[in-house]
Structures are given as structure tokens and as C-alpha cells.
Amino acid sequence: MSSYLIWGIGIVYLYVAIEQISKGNVALGVSFVGYFIGNIGLGLVAK
């Protein structure tokens, strides 16, 4: 899998996390922050 695709999906997860937290749905926002952090690790491995 392309590292650009992994980073792109990570950015989408971060956007969704910020949107959910701003709407008051903190639990789902924190979940998407976790997905974003996981994609950071995947992106670093896929160099």
C-alpha cells in the first residue's frame, strides 16, 4: 500500500476526529484520534 494513501487516510481520520469533538461527541472523536495515531505508525513503516 502506498505511503501517500496511508497518510491521506490519516489526515481524513484527523479531520473527522476534530469535527466529532467540536460537535460534542468526544468519545467518537478520541477513537478517530487513535486511528490517526495508528496511521502515523503505518505511514512511517511503509516508507
N, C-alpha and C positions, 0 to 999 in steps of 0.2 A: 504494500500500500504506500502511496506517495506521501512523503512527509508534509507536502503542502496541503494535501487533503486532510491529514490529521490535524494540522494547525488550524485550518479553516473551520473544521468541525468544533475544535476547541474554542475558537472565537464565537461561534454561534452559541455554544453552551454558556459562555460568559455573558453574552447578551441576554439570553433567556434568564440566567440567574439574576442579573441586575433588574430586569423587568419584573420578575416574580417578587423579589424583595421589595421593590418600590411599590408594588400593588398590595403589599402586606402579607403575602404568602411566603413567610420566612423559611418554613420547613422545606418547601419545594425549591426555593432559591438556594439554600445550603446544599441540597442534593445536587443541583446543577453546578455549583462551585466545585463539588467533589469530582464530578465528571470532567470539568475543565482541568482540574489539577491532574487527573489521570491522563488526560490527553497531552498535557505538558510532558509527562514522563514518556509516553508513547512517541511523541514527536522528537524527543531527544534521542531515543533509541533508534528511530528509523532514519536518522541522518544518512 
